[in-house]
Amino acid sequence: MYFPFIEMLSELAAALVLGVGAVLLRNEALSIGSLVAFLLYLDLFFAPIQQLSQTFDSYQQARVSLDRIEELLEQKSSIPPPVDPVVPDDIRGEVVFDDVVFRYPQTIDDALRGVSLTIEPGQAVALVGETGAGKSTVLKLVARFYDTTAGRVLIDGIPVDRLDPDAYHAHLGIVPQEAFLFSGTIRDNIAYGRPDADDAAVEAAARAVSAHDFIAALPAGYRTVVSERGRSLSSGERQLIALARARLVDPAILLLDEATSNLDLATEARVSAAMQVASRGRTTILIAHRLQTARLADRIVVIDDGRVVEDGTHESLLAADGSYAGLWAASTGAATTAAAVAGRGLHPEA
């Protein structure tokens, strides 16, 4: 209210001067020049006050922002640290869900119900299913962004809630659906997980996921400054940088959350090839929005309404003619069933 109040005082003062000046002019006690000069002096008087009001307005906004930042920093983590944390020197990458039940805070329905799943070290597993089935929840529990409501998630046989969070997260690589790039150079964005990495290591990571060519074509190469969230780059280029970042960290467990869902077909093929390179030799759990991406995984796990309903390879799930076969037919527009495939003697990929 401060700024409008100053504006109101300025207008009232001008109106008062004009009113009194009109009376004095009528009585010939004041000249028109003196009245105009007085109005100009009045403007000079209020100008710095209005500037001060703008400064005060900025100060109020900054104070509110600071209060909100302090409130955020004071928030306690909803994930309690372990009493006697286990610091893993090395992680092989075995992930086990042991009858896991999970419900998000302040909700009444379970997001996951009785999920039991074992992922061997170095195995690539694709999670598929309809929106809201619980795929992203599986990734969040592996990363320990939440704790289970019931059951356990084990990493190399150790409950994830007993692992030291910082030490455990150092062995994780996460590529979200929308890769976040901060304001800075492309080199710094790739080296985010390993700030001490030299230029050769950064370039090697970019080459491994086929990001080097487009980076080298930029005006300043790896020193090119990108805007916040990488708005100056395409979606595919942002994902390639995120994959190079994950490759540089060399994680034991790689989590890919629908990394190709917002890409065109040509860019998707490029990013999918980069994902295969980034996942080589490490446990990989990927959420596949498009089943063409899922079929590249070692195993495909179908999740429906918070439960694991199917688990197998692309070929075996098509042969079972269950939920996955229905999703595949819907995604490809084909009416191929297990019987049709067997009758023609064709491999499903044909």
VONU-707919 format. One record per residue (C-alpha): x, y, z; residue in three letters. Coordinates in steps of 0.02 Angstrom, whole numbers, padded with zeros to 5 digits, always signed. Example, Ala and Ser with C-alpha at 12.3 -4.5 7.8 and 13.67 -1.06 7.14 Angstrom:
residues 2
+00615-00225+00390ALA +00684-00053+00357SER 
//
This chain:
residues 350
+00000+00000+00000MET +00150+00115+00021TYR +00179+00153-00163PHE -00004+00195-00205PRO -00012+00302-00047PHE +00135+00409-00105ILE +00055+00428-00276GLU -00107+00485-00193MET -00015+00615-00088LEU +00070+00682-00245SER -00095+00702-00337GLU -00182+00780-00185LEU -00038+00904-00164ALA -00050+00954-00348ALA -00239+00976-00334ALA -00218+01081-00176LEU -00088+01193-00258VAL -00197+01217-00411LEU -00347+01259-00303GLY -00255+01385-00193VAL -00162+01453-00346GLY -00327+01482-00437ALA -00392+01586-00290VAL -00230+01687-00282LEU -00233+01715-00470LEU -00411+01779-00460ARG -00358+01901-00324ASN -00204+01947-00426GLU -00094+01896-00280ALA +00004+01769-00386LEU +00063+01762-00565SER +00037+01615-00682ILE +00226+01592-00696GLY +00243+01577-00507SER +00103+01448-00503LEU +00186+01343-00639VAL +00354+01358-00550ALA +00274+01299-00388PHE +00199+01147-00476LEU +00371+01104-00548LEU +00451+01121-00376TYR +00315+01006-00310LEU +00361+00874-00440ASP +00545+00890-00392LEU +00495+00865-00211PHE +00396+00706-00240PHE +00511+00626-00370ALA +00642+00563-00244PRO +00503+00509-00125ILE +00427+00403-00264GLN +00598+00330-00304GLN +00618+00290-00120LEU +00449+00204-00120SER +00505+00094-00266GLN +00662+00049-00169THR +00556+00010-00017PHE +00443-00099-00125ASP +00594-00197-00189SER +00656-00215-00011TYR +00489-00288+00043GLN +00492-00414-00099GLN +00671-00464-00057ALA +00626-00484+00127ARG +00480-00598+00086VAL +00589-00701-00031SER +00722-00716+00104LEU +00592-00774+00229ASP +00533-00908+00108ARG +00711-00967+00074ILE +00746-00978+00261GLU +00583-01074+00284GLU +00636-01196+00148LEU +00811-01220+00221LEU +00736-01253+00393GLU +00627-01395+00327GLN +00671-01562+00403LYS +00699-01707+00284SER +00555-01829+00280SER +00685-01968+00262ILE +00768-01994+00432PRO +00955-02033+00428PRO +01002-02207+00488PRO +01060-02222+00668VAL +01209-02330+00621ASP +01235-02293+00435PRO +01323-02416+00322VAL +01448-02329+00208VAL +01465-02435+00051PRO +01640-02439-00023ASP +01574-02517-00181ASP +01401-02563-00246ILE +01374-02710-00364ARG +01200-02650-00409GLY +01082-02788-00349GLU +00910-02713-00315VAL +00776-02813-00223VAL +00597-02763-00183PHE +00535-02874-00044ASP +00344-02867-00034ASP +00347-02677-00042VAL +00194-02574-00002VAL +00203-02385-00020PHE +00079-02245+00007ARG +00119-02062-00024TYR +00095-01946+00125PRO -00079-01874+00146GLN -00157-01999+00025THR -00273-02144+00060ILE -00229-02262-00083ASP -00071-02367-00099ASP +00040-02322-00246ALA +00126-02492-00236LEU +00050-02651-00165ARG +00149-02807-00128GLY +00286-02777-00256VAL +00421-02911-00256SER +00558-02891-00385LEU +00740-02940-00401THR +00859-02851-00521ILE +01029-02931-00544GLU +01189-02827-00550PRO +01220-02757-00724GLY +01045-02798-00785GLN +00938-02674-00882ALA +00755-02679-00833VAL +00617-02577-00916ALA +00461-02531-00818LEU +00306-02511-00925VAL +00123-02481-00888GLY -00013-02352-00897GLU +00005-02179-00821THR -00014-02185-00632GLY +00026-02370-00620ALA +00172-02339-00501GLY +00324-02342-00615LYS +00402-02180-00555SER +00369-02231-00375THR +00483-02382-00399VAL +00625-02266-00453LEU +00594-02149-00306LYS +00605-02293-00182LEU +00768-02356-00261VAL +00840-02181-00245ALA +00768-02171-00068ARG +00673-02012-00098PHE +00541-02098+00009TYR +00538-02243+00132ASP +00424-02390+00106THR +00260-02403+00202THR +00289-02591+00220ALA +00415-02714+00153GLY +00597-02676+00110ARG +00705-02614-00032VAL +00878-02693-00025LEU +01036-02641-00116ILE +01164-02781-00122ASP +01069-02864+00020GLY +01072-02708+00132ILE +00909-02615+00169PRO +00919-02449+00080VAL +00865-02355+00238ASP +01025-02417+00325ARG +01142-02348+00193LEU +01226-02180+00218ASP +01123-02065+00104PRO +01269-01963+00036ASP +01380-02114+00006ALA +01237-02210-00075TYR +01182-02067-00188HIS +01362-02052-00250ALA +01336-02221-00333HIS +01173-02169-00418LEU +01144-02087-00586GLY +00973-02011-00621ILE +00912-01945-00789VAL +00737-01872-00768PRO +00607-01844-00902GLN +00652-01659-00909GLU +00840-01643-00886ALA +00884-01492-00780PHE +01027-01383-00841LEU +01082-01235-00738PHE +01151-01069-00800SER +01333-01097-00847GLY +01440-01184-00975THR +01401-01353-01053ILE +01563-01418-00979ARG +01509-01372-00802ASP +01338-01449-00829ASN +01415-01615-00882ILE +01539-01610-00736ALA +01403-01572-00608TYR +01420-01743-00524GLY +01611-01738-00532ARG +01668-01557-00516PRO +01851-01613-00510ASP +01841-01699-00681ALA +01964-01632-00809ASP +01917-01577-00986ASP +01974-01742-01062ALA +01858-01843-00949ALA +01712-01726-00988VAL +01742-01742-01175GLU +01759-01931-01162ALA +01590-01942-01075ALA +01510-01833-01209ALA +01587-01937-01349ARG +01525-02098-01268ALA +01343-02041-01281VAL +01364-01957-01453SER +01347-01781-01382ALA +01518-01720-01436HIS +01473-01677-01616ASP +01333-01555-01577PHE +01433-01479-01432ILE +01586-01454-01542ALA +01476-01367-01672ALA +01422-01234-01547LEU +01511-01064-01556PRO +01615-01092-01397ALA +01607-01282-01391GLY +01608-01349-01214TYR +01626-01170-01150ARG +01460-01119-01226THR +01350-01039-01093VAL +01173-01108-01083VAL +01026-01021-01004SER +00938-01088-00850GLU +00850-01254-00885ARG +00942-01260-01051GLY +00809-01164-01147ARG +00937-01122-01281SER +00955-01309-01323LEU +00832-01434-01395SER +00752-01570-01288SER +00863-01703-01368GLY +01021-01602-01338GLU +00974-01576-01155ARG +00947-01764-01134GLN +01114-01804-01214LEU +01201-01686-01093ILE +01108-01768-00948ALA +01166-01939-01009LEU +01344-01876-01026ALA +01331-01813-00846ARG +01274-01986-00789ALA +01411-02070-00890ARG +01544-01960-00811LEU +01487-02005-00635VAL +01501-02190-00682ASP +01361-02246-00564PRO +01329-02423-00508ALA +01141-02397-00529ILE +01068-02291-00669LEU +00887-02231-00659LEU +00806-02167-00819LEU +00635-02087-00798ASP +00550-02080-00969GLU +00703-01996-01045ALA +00636-02009-01224THR +00450-01974-01201SER +00456-01793-01263ASN +00567-01822-01416LEU +00531-01845-01599ASP +00569-02014-01678LEU +00738-01965-01752ALA +00799-01887-01590THR +00726-02031-01489GLU +00831-02155-01588ALA +00986-02051-01554ARG +00950-02035-01368VAL +00903-02220-01355SER +01073-02267-01427ALA +01156-02152-01301ALA +01054-02232-01161MET +01118-02404-01212GLN +01297-02340-01201VAL +01267-02255-01034ALA +01185-02411-00960SER +01319-02533-01017ARG +01398-02627-00873GLY +01284-02559-00737ARG +01114-02596-00663THR +00987-02492-00757THR +00805-02463-00718ILE +00713-02365-00851LEU +00535-02307-00866ILE +00487-02329-01048ALA +00346-02222-01114HIS +00373-02298-01286ARG +00385-02486-01297LEU +00512-02475-01438GLN +00632-02415-01303THR +00577-02550-01179ALA +00613-02693-01299ARG +00798-02650-01292LEU +00807-02696-01107ALA +00858-02866-01039ASP +00691-02881-00949ARG +00525-02794-00956ILE +00418-02776-00799VAL +00236-02728-00824VAL +00160-02631-00679ILE -00027-02609-00665ASP -00118-02526-00520ASP +00035-02535-00408GLY +00070-02720-00439ARG +00191-02817-00547VAL +00080-02912-00668VAL +00209-02974-00795GLU +00396-02999-00801ASP +00501-03064-00945GLY +00585-03026-01110THR +00499-02938-01254HIS +00476-03102-01348GLU +00412-03202-01199SER +00286-03069-01151LEU +00220-03058-01328LEU +00203-03248-01329ALA +00106-03241-01164ALA -00023-03129-01250ASP -00058-03034-01089GLY -00051-02853-01034SER +00113-02816-01123TYR +00051-02891-01286ALA -00100-02776-01275GLY +00010-02624-01243LEU +00124-02673-01387TRP -00022-02693-01507ALA -00093-02525-01452ALA +00075-02436-01471SER +00116-02510-01642THR -00060-02513-01710GLY -00038-02698-01747ALA -00158-02839-01707ALA -00017-02965-01687THR -00052-03097-01555THR +00048-03244-01497ALA -00058-03359-01604ALA -00032-03255-01760ALA +00156-03249-01731VAL +00164-03437-01702ALA +00054-03473-01852GLY +00163-03374-01971ARG +00323-03440-01895GLY +00390-03263-01877LEU +00499-03188-01743HIS +00399-03050-01655PRO +00525-02921-01713GLU +00484-02964-01893ALA 
//
